[in-house]
Amino acid sequence: MRMNEITYEDAAPVEGYGPGFFRVSGQVHEGPMLLWARGKASWGGLSDADSLLTLAGHVDVLFVGVGAEMAYLPGALRSALDEAGLGVEVMTSPSACRTYNVLLSEGRRVALAVLPV
């Protein structure tokens, strides 16, 4: 099996996560987080549509990690994201982190909004 080192250029992948936190660029971020190729910010959770809407036109897909168990997005949030033309994939937070990292390594325009496990 051939192993290749993954490079992310200027982007920051999720390096790890645990109860209530995420690790990005060697720093621990506690609580919900919004991450994209050029930045990181706190996120207000599923009631904070405004933070996510700022990504419209800048990313092709937003991965939303809803915690340890799968859940649906609130209807108002889903509608707002759809109206803005933002592609959204909802999954558990661990899956969202992994998927974000893979597509980020491919140079894709992706973002991650994630609730801690």
C-alpha positions as CSV (number, residue, x, y, z in Angstrom):
1,M,0.0,0.0,0.0
2,R,1.3,3.4,-0.9
3,M,1.0,6.1,1.8
4,N,1.0,9.8,0.8
5,E,1.3,12.7,3.2
6,I,-1.7,14.9,3.1
7,T,-1.0,18.6,2.7
8,Y,-3.6,21.3,3.3
9,E,-1.6,24.3,2.0
10,D,-2.9,27.4,4.0
11,A,-6.0,25.6,5.3
12,A,-6.4,24.2,8.8
13,P,-8.0,20.7,9.2
14,V,-9.6,19.4,12.3
15,E,-6.8,17.6,14.2
16,G,-8.9,16.1,16.9
17,Y,-12.0,16.3,19.0
18,G,-13.4,15.2,22.3
19,P,-16.1,15.9,24.8
20,G,-16.9,19.6,24.3
21,F,-13.8,20.6,22.2
22,F,-12.1,20.5,18.9
23,R,-8.4,20.9,18.1
24,V,-7.4,23.0,15.1
25,S,-3.8,24.2,14.3
26,G,-2.7,22.9,17.7
27,Q,-5.2,25.0,19.6
28,V,-8.2,23.8,21.5
29,H,-11.5,25.4,20.6
30,E,-14.3,24.7,23.2
31,G,-18.0,24.6,22.1
32,P,-19.6,24.8,18.7
33,M,-17.2,25.9,15.9
34,L,-17.3,27.2,12.4
35,L,-14.3,26.4,10.2
36,W,-13.4,27.1,6.6
37,A,-10.2,27.1,4.6
38,R,-9.1,30.6,5.6
39,G,-10.5,30.9,9.2
40,K,-12.2,29.6,12.3
41,A,-14.8,31.2,14.6
42,S,-17.2,30.3,17.4
43,W,-20.6,29.3,16.2
44,G,-23.9,29.9,18.1
45,G,-25.2,26.5,17.2
46,L,-28.3,25.5,15.3
47,S,-30.0,28.8,16.1
48,D,-27.2,30.8,14.5
49,A,-28.1,31.0,10.8
50,D,-26.4,34.4,10.3
51,S,-22.9,33.0,10.7
52,L,-23.5,30.3,8.2
53,L,-25.1,32.6,5.7
54,T,-21.9,34.6,5.4
55,L,-20.3,31.6,3.7
56,A,-22.8,31.7,0.8
57,G,-20.9,32.1,-2.5
58,H,-17.6,31.3,-0.8
59,V,-18.0,27.6,-0.3
60,D,-19.6,24.8,-2.4
61,V,-20.6,22.6,0.6
62,L,-21.2,23.2,4.3
63,F,-20.9,20.2,6.5
64,V,-23.0,20.5,9.6
65,G,-22.0,18.2,12.5
66,V,-24.9,17.8,14.8
67,G,-23.1,16.1,17.7
68,A,-22.7,12.5,18.6
69,E,-26.1,11.4,17.3
70,M,-27.7,12.1,14.0
71,A,-30.5,14.8,14.0
72,Y,-32.2,17.0,11.5
73,L,-31.6,20.7,11.1
74,P,-34.4,22.9,12.3
75,G,-36.7,23.8,9.5
76,A,-36.1,27.6,9.6
77,L,-32.3,27.0,9.4
78,R,-32.6,24.6,6.5
79,S,-34.9,27.0,4.6
80,A,-32.5,29.9,5.2
81,L,-29.5,27.9,3.9
82,D,-31.4,26.6,0.9
83,E,-32.6,30.2,0.0
84,A,-29.0,31.4,0.1
85,G,-28.0,28.6,-2.3
86,L,-25.6,27.0,0.2
87,G,-25.2,23.3,-0.3
88,V,-25.5,21.6,3.1
89,E,-24.7,18.0,4.3
90,V,-25.8,17.1,7.8
91,M,-24.1,14.3,9.7
92,T,-22.7,13.4,13.1
93,S,-19.8,15.6,14.2
94,P,-17.1,12.9,13.9
95,S,-18.2,12.2,10.3
96,A,-18.5,15.8,9.4
97,C,-14.9,16.5,10.7
98,R,-13.5,13.6,8.7
99,T,-15.4,14.5,5.5
100,Y,-14.3,18.1,5.8
101,N,-10.7,17.1,6.2
102,V,-10.7,14.9,3.1
103,L,-12.3,17.4,0.8
104,L,-10.2,20.2,2.2
105,S,-7.1,18.2,1.3
106,E,-8.4,18.0,-2.2
107,G,-8.5,21.8,-2.4
108,R,-12.3,21.9,-2.4
109,R,-14.3,24.9,-1.2
110,V,-15.8,23.5,1.9
111,A,-16.8,24.7,5.4
112,L,-17.6,23.0,8.7
113,A,-20.2,24.0,11.3
114,V,-19.9,21.5,14.1
115,L,-21.4,20.9,17.5
116,P,-19.2,19.1,20.1
117,V,-19.7,15.5,20.9
